[in-house]
Amino acid sequence: MGQHPITRKKKHMLKKPRQRLGKTDSLYNKRHRARKRLMNYGTWNVQGIRGKMEEIMSELGKLKMDVIGLTETKRKGTGSEIVGGYVHLYSGVPRDRRAETGVYILIKKRFKKGSTNWEAVNENIITVNINHLGIKITVLCV
């Protein structure tokens, strides 16, 4: 006589499940903290931003950049806008002058709530303060 079908099920159910790393595991916490603290940043001299925004956004997507400073944008005025997955902060010459210089700082949307303030010092300098996981970061684009 064979085993009763119920007994076989019980044996199968009594198997010890595979151990997985839980959120209380110290190795998991170390990896999780380290992964969250990474921030990719860079600069790019674009020599005029008109007509190049699609190319810039595709390159940022490929490179997985979080914060980037663009120089020589030749943009007029000062302000901010949201395009794609980035917050654009820019500073340029006044609207009545010929566009010669200008700077941009692009910040990924996930860092938007951490950015405390930004200042367009002049058409060549822009700063932004970011608080990321309790670490205060000042990004300066010249």
Buried (B, 14 or more C-beta within 10 A) or exposed (E): EEEEEEEEEEEEEEEEEEEEEEEEEEEEEEEEEEEEEEBEEEEBEBEEBEEBEEEBBEEBEEEEBBBBBBBBBBBBBBEEEEEBEBBBBBBBBEEEEEBEBBBBBBBBEEBEEBBEEBEBEEBBEBBBBBEBEEEEBEBEBE
